[in-house]
């Protein structure tokens, strides 16, 4: 807290709860105070005059309800009516940061090269469906590190003098992140602000209290005008791990980190996992569970205290996954494109969210959770007990998270035992594996998997819904027309 205690302060109090102090002088305050040991006592708070010597004088008590926010009133001149500085017809506001390095101790100002503008989504509450949820915290299921979906609006460059100017959408919950030359997070704003239509607002950088703010000066950013936001690789949509990040792991990691014996015990396969049979629509995928269980990404906890977070406390610079890709053997094998690199870094610096939306607790049609389909699992296990027990533990092969919802025929327990000339991987001995796709066991499992995958798309749970939306967007008339035009030009 800012400020200096007066010399007479420091008396020992007998307990109770205080709130809403209003200073009358440096020694006397109006305050709402309760003697009750219960912080939520319905009529516990009353209004007192207190001083730095420990004296309390009751001012007002209501026997029915608590009292709060004591504010003295006295006659005073009517304040001037300021002209409205907003523009109701505008959809954006302009923000200027005079010096992004202000208040960022321990980070050289020249290291801060970009400013990221991101948005957290408001929790929906509807009469018909009630309050929607984001985190899985029922029935002993672990809580997600995030409490709401995240949309990254874009990054803007920081000028030589440390300033930045940009436009932001109005009536949104906006927060900022300081980035280095690789667009990796140096510090994160852990609260949010919102803007009014046409508003022009400025600040001095990272300041913790109003007492440490400075005075805005002329900046290079103001001379250049608002910078264009550089969007993330996935565009303006809300970030989804399954849709926007998992493809990077599929391209660069799953070849080693998948199957029966994933390298280092790290399984990055994209198959779905379930959480709780009584919670329809909830669940993650195997790669995300691995990230969390092994602590491969550094995130801020939802339940963290409210203390000021220093620079580089968490994020991509503190994450083992990024360190291995930059300095370890994986970095020499996995040649990530700039877009793939940004997908990983931006996801982690967004606090590693999984879902891109909330879950409806009262759906008209319950979603189908493929990863929890015990009937399907029993059917797969029965085949493996009959065909594979000589070499394998059937339970290790019978995994619903091995089902590829994009390409069901590529599901590991179908492709691995299938002969190479039939399109498989031929991992099993010819006498045990599937000679071709007409093998009765192969046909039965392939048909069951196809039906389950179709059901997963037709009745998607929350994370699959992000893929459904993308599929529908790609099938839109505009995109189809564009695709046909490109084909004709080729």
N, C-alpha and C positions, 0 to 999 in steps of 0.2 A: 504494500500500500504506500502511496505517496503521502508526504506531509511529515510534520515534526511534532512529537508529543510535547505538551506544555510541561513546565518543571513541576507543577503540582499534581500531575497525573500519576497513575500507577496504583490506585487503591485496589484492595482485594475485594471481589464481589462475592456475594453469598450464593450465586447461581441464577438460573433462569435464562430467558432468551430475549435478545434485543433485535429490533429491526427498524429500518426507516429513520435513522437519526437526522435531525435538522438543526444545524448550528445556529444558535442565537448570538454567540460570541465565541472566543477561544476557550471559555470555561463552562458555558451553559448550553444545553441541548434539549430540544424536544425529541422524544423517542417513544416508540411502541415497545412495551416491555411486558413479559409474562413471568410470574412466579412459578407457574406450573412446571413440573418435571417433564410433561409431555409437550413436544414442540407443536403438535397439532390440536391442542386443547381448543374446542369450539369458541369459547368465550374467554380464553386465557389472556389475550393481549389487551392492555389498557394504555392510555396515554399519560406519560410522565414528563416532568421537568427534572433533568438530572444535571449534576455538575461534576467537575473533575475531582472533587473531594469525596465522591461516593454518595452524596445526598440524592434522594429520590422524593419528588413531590407529586402526588397523584393529581392529574388535571381532569381526566374524564374516564369514566368506566361505563360500559353498556352491559347490563347483566345477560343479554341475549346473544350477542355476537362479539367477536374480537374487533378491536379498533386498530387502525394502522395509518401510516402516512400523515403524521401531524405537520401541518403547514400553517404558520401564523399569517393572519390577514390584517391588512391595514389600508386605509385610503391612500391611493397613489395616482399620479397622472396616468391617463389612458395611454398605453404604448402606441407608437405610430403603426399604421397599417402598411406593411411592406408589400410592394408589388409582387404578383405571382411570377416566379422565375421558371415555371414549368410550361410545357407546351402539350396540351392534351392530345394533339394530333400526332405527336412523335411516338415512335416505338422503341427508341433508344435514348440513352443518356451518355454524356461525355465525362470521362474520368481522367484526371491528370495526377500523376505521382511525381513530386518534385525531386525526390532523391530516394530511390528504392533501398539504398544502403543505410539510410538513417535508422539507427536502433538495432542494427544487425551486428552484434559484437562477435568477433572471432572470424569473420569472413571479410577478406580483402574486397573493397568496393569494385575493383576492376574484374573480379571473378563473377560478378552478377551480370549476366548478359541478356537474359530474357525474363519476362514476367508472364506467368500463366494465369488465365482467368477461367475459373471453373464454377460450376453451379451444383448445389445439392437440391434434390427434388423434395417438394413438400409432401407430407403424408396425406393420402386421400382418406376422407371420411364421408361416407354416403349413407343416406337413410336406408336404402335397400340392403346394402352389403356391409354396412358398419365400418369400423376402422380396419384398414388393411395393414398387413404386417410386412416387415422386411427381414428381420433376423430370425433364425431358427433357434428358439429357446424353450420349446415345450418338451416335456417328457425326458429331461436330462440331456437334450441335444445341445451341443456347444453353440455359443453365440458367435455370429459373424463379427469380424472386426469393424465393419461399417454399420451404420444405423439408417442409411438412406442411399438410394442410387445416386450416381455422380455423372454429370455431363461436363465434358471439357469443351469450353467454348473456343479456346485457342491461345496461342502464345504471341506476344509482341516483343520487339527488340527494345532493349534499354539503351538510351542515348549515351554519348560519351560523358555527359555531366551527371549521369545516374537517373535521368528523368524518363518518363514514359507517358504516353497519352493514347487513349483508345476509346471506343464506344462499347457499351454493354446493353443488353436487353433490360427492359424495365420490369419492375415487380417480380424479380427473381432473387433467390438467395445466393449471392455471389461471394466467392472468396478468392484470394490470390496466393500464388506460389512464386518464390524467387528461384531462378534456374541458372545453371552455368552454361558454358559454351556448347555442351552436349545436350542441353535441355533437360538436365537432371536436377531434381529438387535440392535446393540448399536450405530453404526454410518455408514453412507452411503457416498460413493464417488459419487458426482453428475456430474462428467465429465467422460470421457472415454479415454482409450489408446488402441493402437493396436501393434501387434508384427509381426516381419518378420520371415520367415522360419529359424529354427535352431538358432534363436537369443537367447542369454543369457543376461538377464537384471536384475538389482537389484535396490531396493529403500530402504529408511530408515523408511517408515511408512507414516503416515498422515502428510504431510508438505504442507503448503499453498503457499509458494513461494520458488524459488531456493535459496534464501538467508538463509533459515532455514533448508536446508538439511544437513545431517551429512555425515560421512564417513563410508562406509560399513565395518563391521568387520567380523571375523570368527563367524559362527553361528551354533547352534545345527542342524538347518534344513539343512544346507549345508552338514553336516556330514552324516545325515540320507539319503539325496537324496530327489528327488521330491516325495511328498506324492500323494497317489491316491485320486482323487476327489470322494467324497461321493455324488452321484446324488440325486435329489429330488425324491419323491415317484412316480411321473409320468414319470420319465426317462428323455431322452435328448430332448424331443419335447418342442416347445414353449408353455408357460403357457396359458391355456384357463380356464376362470372361469366356464363356462357352463360344460366343460368336466372334469376338474380336481378338482374343489372346490365344486360345487353344490352337488355332491354325498355325501360329508360330511354332508351338511345341511339336505339332504334327510334322512340320516341314524340317525341323532341325534337331529334335530331341528324341522322338519316340523310337527311332530306329535302334538306339542304344538303350533308352530308358523305357522299355516296355516288354511285354511277354512274360514268360515264366520266371526269368532271372534278370530283372532290369538292372542295369549298371548302377553300382553304389546303393542298391536297394531303393532307388528313386523311380517310381512308376509315373510317367507323364502321359499315359494313354488318356484319350478324351472320353472314354465311356462313362455313362451316368452312374451315380451312386445314390442310394436312398437314405433317408434319415429316420423316419418313424412311420409305422403303418397307419397311425391314427391322424397323420397330418398330410392330407392330400396336397400335392403341388409343391412340397418342399424337397430339397435335395441339391447336391453339387455334382461334380464329376471327379474322376479318380485323380487327375492331375492337380486340381485345386486342393483336394484333401491331402495329397502328398506335400504340396507347398506349405500348408498350414501345419501338418504334423511334424515336418522336419524343420520348421522355422526358416525356410529359404527366403522369405521376404520380411522386411521390417515394417511394421505398421503401428499406428497409434490406436490404442484400445478405446472402445466405446466407453469403458468404465474407468478411464484414466482420470486423475485429478485435474483440477482447473488451473494448475500452476502454469506459468509462462514456459513454453517449450523453446529451448535454445536451438540454434541452427544445427543441422545435420543430426538431429535426434533420431530420425527414422527416415524411411524412404529408400530410393534406389541406391544412393551412395552407401547405405548401411546394410544392404541386402546381399546375402550370400549368392543368390542366383546371378545377380549382375556381376559380382566380383569374379565368379568362376568364368563367366562369359567374356569378361575383359582380360583377366590375368591367368586363368587356368587352362587346362587341356581342352575343355569343351570349346573355349573361344577359338582355338586353332582348328578345330574340326567343323564347328558350326559357323558358317560364313553368313551372318545375318545381313540382310539388306537394311538400308537406313530406315525404311518403313517398319520392318520387323523389330528393329532395335527400339524405335520409338514406341511401338505397341507395348513392349515389355516395360520400358521405363515409365511411360505415362500411366500404365495400369498400376504399377507399384506406387507411384507418387500420388495417385488418386486414392491411396490407402487400400489397394488390392481388393476392390469389390468383386463379387461374383455375379450377382443378379443386376439386371438393368431395370427392374421394376418391382412393384409390391405384389403381394399375393392376396387374392380375394378369398376370404375365409368362408364365404357362403356362395360358392359357384352354383349356377343352375345345373351344370353338368360337371361332375367331379373329373379332374384331370387323371389321366392314366400314367402311373409311375412304372415304367418298364423295369427299372432297377429293383422294384419291390415285388415283381411278379413271381411268386413262389411256385406256381404251377408250371411256368416256363422253365424255371430253374430245375425242377424235378425232372422234367422231360429231357433236358440237356444232360443232367447228371446220370440218368438211366442209360443213355447211349454211351457215355464215357465209361461207366462201370462195366459195360459189356465189351467195349472195343479197346479201351485204353488202360485198364487196371494193371496189365502186365508190366507196363513201363512207368506209369504215372499214378499219382494219387488223383482219382477222379474229381475230388473236390477242388483241387488246384486248377483244373482245366475248366470247370463248370462255373464260369464267372459271367454274370450279366453285364458287368462293366466292360467286357470284351466285345460286346455288340456294337457295331459301327452303324449309327443311325443314318449316316449319309450314304453309305455303301454297305448294305447288310451282308452281301456276299464276302466282304473283306473282314468280317468278324473273325477274330483269331481262331476260335475253336472250329470254324468252318474252313478257313483258308489254309491253316498250318498242316492239317493231315491230308489235304487234297493234292493229288498228283499234279506235277508242274504242267504237263501237257493239257490238263483240264483247267488250268488257270490258278492252281494253288501254289503253295510254298514248298510242298513235299518235305515237310519236317519229320514225317513218320516213315517207318519201314513199309514197303509196298504191301506186305502181308497184313498190315494193321490199318494203314491209312485208306482213304477213299480213292478208288481207282479213277472214278469219274463222277460227274454230278448226278448220274443215274443210280448211284449207290442208295439203297433204301433208307439207311440211317441218315446219310447226307441230305437226301431229299426231304425227309421228315423234319430235320432240324432247320434246314434252309427255309422251308415253308413256315414253320413256327416263328422263326426270327423275322421273316418278312411280314407276317401278320402283326407281330408285336411292334415292329418299327412303324408300320402304317398306323396302328392305334396310337403310338406315341406322337405322331404328327397330327392325327385327327383330333386327339384330346390332349393337347400339350400341357405339361406342367410348366411352372413359371420360367425356368431357364430355357426350355425348348421353345417357349413362345417367342423368344428373341430370334431364334432361327426361322420360325414360321413367318414372322413379319418380314425378315430379310428375303425369304423365298418368294413371298407375295410381291414385294417391291421389285424383285428381279423379273417377275412375270408381268409387270405392269405394261400397258400398251406402249407407253413412252419408251421404256427400256427395250422392249421387243423390237419396236420400230428402229431404234438406234442400232441395235445389234444386227438387224437385217440389212440396214444401210451399210454398215461396216463390212459385212460379208460380201455385198455386191461390189464394193470398191476393191476388195482384195481380188 
